[in-house]
């Protein structure tokens, strides 16, 4: 496998777990219980478009925000990693961010896209990961990996009912907790990278 393919797969996996697919699916199912299958698929498409827009906005403006507020990427790594770790702990413990009673009107953007899929922890991690990419080829592959990860989330939401029928609610809960463990590891890596870079400079 070439260096480009390896880089794509590595970035795609990070983005995929960062977007907490199975937790999002669980919330999506709980909030669309009374929606017809066709409307549910249409809603999944709208959520995918909203998540794409939010992710790419954060992905490209990380460096500009750091420069504007005078924040170093290492300090932001540590802060975003800590916030991501807290989010992972909540996921492992099974704390729901949104309840079915929160369903009012169009839920594709709020709360399903933001903050369920792209929450505060995800926002910080996306800003850091976007700022870390160097060179045109890394940026292009990073964008492709991010788009692929979001499209995978959309595909999962579109087929959420079928997946639930196969593995059941308990299976989705288990996968959501496993995603939380992966997030915790990713958060630790972001924090360690920030601390290592900070100490190397100072």
C-alpha positions in Angstrom: 0.0 0.0 0.0 1.4 3.4 -1.0 2.2 6.2 1.5 -0.9 8.1 0.2 -3.2 5.2 0.8 -1.8 4.7 4.2 -2.2 8.3 5.1 -5.8 8.3 3.7 -6.8 5.3 5.8 -5.2 6.6 9.0 -7.0 10.0 8.6 -10.3 8.4 7.7 -10.3 6.2 10.7 -9.6 9.2 13.0 -12.4 11.2 11.5 -14.8 8.3 11.5 -14.4 7.6 15.2 -14.2 11.3 16.0 -17.8 11.7 14.6 -19.0 8.9 17.0 -21.0 7.0 14.4 -22.8 4.5 16.6 -23.7 7.1 19.3 -25.1 9.3 16.5 -27.0 6.4 15.1 -28.5 5.6 18.5 -29.7 9.2 19.0 -31.0 9.3 15.4 -33.1 6.2 16.0 -34.5 7.4 19.3 -35.5 10.7 17.8 -37.0 9.3 14.6 -39.2 6.5 16.0 -42.4 8.0 14.6 -41.0 9.0 11.2 -41.8 7.0 8.1 -38.8 5.1 6.5 -38.7 7.4 3.5 -38.7 10.6 5.6 -36.1 9.1 7.8 -33.8 8.5 4.8 -34.4 12.1 3.7 -33.6 13.3 7.1 -30.3 11.3 7.1 -29.3 13.0 3.9 -30.0 16.4 5.3 -27.9 15.6 8.4 -25.1 14.4 6.2 -25.0 17.7 4.2 -25.1 19.7 7.4 -22.3 17.7 9.0 -20.2 18.1 5.8 -20.6 21.9 5.8 -19.8 22.1 9.6 -16.8 19.8 9.4 -15.1 21.5 6.3 -15.7 24.9 7.8 -13.9 23.9 11.0 -11.3 21.9 9.1 -10.1 24.9 7.0 -10.3 27.7 9.5 -8.3 26.3 12.3 -5.1 28.1 11.5 -6.9 31.4 11.1 -8.6 31.1 14.4 -5.3 30.2 16.2 -3.7 33.3 14.6 -6.7 35.5 15.4 -6.7 34.7 19.1 -3.0 34.2 19.5 -3.4 30.5 20.6 -0.6 28.0 19.8 -1.7 24.7 18.2 0.0 22.8 21.1 -2.1 24.5 23.8 -5.2 23.9 21.7 -4.2 20.2 21.3 -4.1 19.9 25.1 -7.4 21.6 25.6 -9.2 19.8 22.8 -7.8 16.5 23.8 -9.0 17.0 27.4 -12.5 17.9 26.2 -12.6 15.0 23.8 -11.6 12.6 26.7 -14.5 13.9 28.8 -16.8 13.3 25.9 -15.4 9.7 25.5 -16.0 9.0 29.2 -19.6 10.2 28.9 -20.1 7.9 25.9 -18.6 4.9 27.7 -20.9 5.5 30.7 -23.9 5.7 28.4 -24.9 9.3 29.1 -27.3 10.5 26.3 -26.8 14.0 25.1 -30.2 14.4 23.5 -33.5 12.8 24.4 -36.4 12.0 22.1 -38.4 14.7 23.9 -36.1 17.3 22.3 -37.5 16.7 18.9 -39.1 19.9 17.7 -39.5 20.8 14.0 -36.6 20.1 11.7 -33.9 18.3 13.7 -31.4 17.7 10.9 -29.1 20.6 11.7 -29.9 21.1 15.4 -29.5 18.9 17.3 -28.5 15.9 15.1 -25.7 17.6 13.1 -24.8 20.1 15.9 -24.2 19.2 18.7 -24.8 15.4 18.5 -22.5 14.7 15.6 -20.2 17.8 15.7 -20.1 18.7 19.3 -17.6 20.9 21.3 -15.0 18.1 21.6 -15.3 17.2 17.9 -15.0 20.9 17.0 -11.7 21.2 18.8 -10.3 18.0 17.4 -11.2 19.1 13.8 -9.6 22.4 14.3 -6.4 20.7 15.5 -6.3 18.0 12.8 -6.9 20.5 10.0 -4.1 22.8 11.3 -1.7 19.8 11.5 -1.8 19.0 7.8 1.1 20.3 5.8 1.5 20.5 2.1 -1.0 20.3 -0.7 -1.1 16.5 -0.9 -1.9 16.1 2.8 -4.6 18.7 2.6 -6.2 17.1 -0.4 -6.1 13.6 1.1 -7.3 15.0 4.4 -10.3 16.6 2.7 -11.1 13.3 0.9 -10.8 11.3 4.1 -13.0 13.8 6.0 -15.6 13.6 3.2 -15.5 9.8 3.1 -15.9 9.6 6.9 -19.0 11.9 6.8 -20.5 10.0 3.9 -20.0 6.8 5.9 -21.9 8.4 8.8 -24.7 9.3 6.4 -24.8 5.8 5.0 -25.1 4.4 8.6 -27.9 6.8 9.4 -29.7 6.0 6.1 -29.6 2.3 7.0 -30.0 2.7 10.8 -33.3 0.9 11.0 -31.9 -2.2 9.2 -28.8 -2.2 11.3 -30.8 -2.0 14.5 -32.9 -4.9 13.2 -29.8 -7.1 12.7 -27.8 -6.3 15.8 -30.5 -4.8 18.1 -30.3 -1.8 20.5 -27.9 -3.7 22.7 -25.5 -4.2 19.8 -25.6 -0.5 19.0 -25.0 0.4 22.6 -21.9 -1.9 22.8 -20.5 -0.4 19.5 -21.1 3.1 20.9 -19.1 2.3 24.0 -16.3 0.8 22.0 -16.3 4.0 20.0 -15.9 5.9 23.3 -12.8 3.8 24.0 -11.3 4.7 20.7 -12.1 8.3 21.3 -10.4 8.2 24.7 -7.2 6.8 23.0 -7.4 9.5 20.3 -7.8 12.1 23.0 -4.8 10.9 24.9 -2.7 10.9 21.7 -3.7 14.5 21.0 -2.8 15.6 24.5 0.5 13.7 24.5 1.4 15.3 21.1 0.6 18.7 22.5 2.7 18.2 25.7 5.6 16.7 23.7 5.7 19.6 21.2 5.3 22.2 24.0 8.2 20.8 26.0 10.4 20.5 22.9 9.9 24.2 22.1 10.5 25.3 25.7 
